[in-house]
């Protein structure tokens, strides 16, 4: 079963719009929630990450919102650009071993 | 600085054949991982290693074996390939500190016919 559930499966956004990807988890032992970005033919690369002791983290146009009580977190991409077109994975890990559990991924296409 | 390098990048195997995927990292990372990526399923952990000479099972270990004889290398073996092992395989590495970034290789696309 998917320990981290991600939605939507795909997303089309106009240039300049806001892209929103949501994830939910069940295991309360998770304490690290990164987002990875993957371009075609490449490996995933860390985009931004958050710990559950903060509710929001912003890095440039990318923001993670975290709701610990609801066990949900989301990625917001402001002013989306065609260069943001990629597959985005949310993930979670427990304190030991740094083993990441990934969501199913969201294919984002930003139309110019 | 090469980071994480995977060899080969593409491979086609016949059912029952064996092969080894090689992962090499030059960042002196303690931890290394093998994931497989399948459409609609994200990346799933096959095996991982927390140091030279140690390995452990991940989420989907069946049909795979691994070895970590040197700190910088992590090998993934398929002894008798099956069509269900058709996938894109990613190696990753990280420092042992909690909640640290994992660095991924560019992947190996394996097709088993």
Interface residues (C-beta under 8 A of the other chain):
Chain A: X2 X4 X6 X9 X31 X32 X34 X36 X41 X42 X43 X44 X45 X46 X49 X51 X89 X93 X95 X97 X98 X99 X100 X101 X102 X103 X104 X105
Chain B: X4 X31 X33 X35 X40 X41 X42 X43 X44 X45 X48 X50 X56 X58 X59 X90 X92 X94 X96 X98 X99 X100 X101 X102 X104 X105 X106 X107
